[in-house]
Structure formats: C-alpha cells, structure tokens
C-alpha cells in the first residue's frame, strides 16, 4: 500500500542524495478493518435501495410501456375500423361438391366473397411484399357456424359483418342476432 518516489536532490556540499517520499500513509490494521466495514455497509445499503426501486418499477408500469389487454375481444373492439359492412353470403353452391368437402368449400366461398366485396388485394409479386399485404381474418364464431352441422351440411347462407381497419386488414365477424 506504500508508494515511494525517489528523487535526486543536490545538497549544499554538492553530493547527490536520494530521498523517499511516501504518497500514502501506512494504515493500521484497525483502521483498514473499520474502513472496509463502512464500505461494505454502504454497498449493502445501495443494493437494498436498488432492489426496492426495481420492485416498485415492476409493480407500476411506466408510461413508455403499454399494458396489454387481457382479453382478445377488447382488443378487437378497440381497433379503429375504417369501413364496416354487413353481408349475407350465399353458400348454396357448396352443396355441388361431394359431401365430405362441403364445409371447407363454404369457408373458401366466404373468403372469396369478402375478398371481392371488401376490395382486399391479395397479390404475390415479391417475397418482400408478403409481409406488407393486408390480411383476411375470419373469426372463430363464423367458422363454428359453418361447421355446426358437420362437414356434410353447411348452412345455405350466412350473415357476416366485415370490418376493414386502417392497415387494410379485413376481419369477418358473425352478424349480431345470428
């Protein structure tokens, strides 16, 4: 712990003398023990304060973080819809298919109808644009309504509510009252 600097000094009689200068004073064993105890106490106090700060930050979200809604229905209701229409989609032509392919055909007819009438452009020119293209989302209620009487007997027609948001994505819901 000692640092010594040697300096050469010229004395009055012309001899060169070496002197030692100590930059730090020796500390006794008791002083070092007290000093380390104080430093440890300060470090522990800082750690406790940091833990309390972290706990309070976790409990209350900051303004920068957004709280995610717990239910998906709330998210769908909060979205801003630019355009919303109610359609009755005829599904009678699905019965032309073999019995085991009728419900999947009815779902395909719903997709085609909404794509055409809501002017949803689905083009695949380049792989880069696929992420930017608007999407068609069919809600679970519509799917359950089509499949409610099994694969062989889909409904002849279905009333749906198609909503287009600001990004161009179209979501199909079952019309109210159905």
Secondary structure, 3 states (H helix, E strand, C coil): CCCEEEEEEECCCCCEEEEEEECCCCCCHHHHHHHHHHHHHHHHHHHHHHHHHHHHHHHCCCCCCCCCCCCHHHHHHHCCEEEEEEEEEECHHHHHCCHHHHHHHHHHHHHHHHHHHCCCCCCCCCHHHHHCCCCEEECHHHHHHHHCCCCCCCCCEEEEEEEEECCCCEEEEECCCC
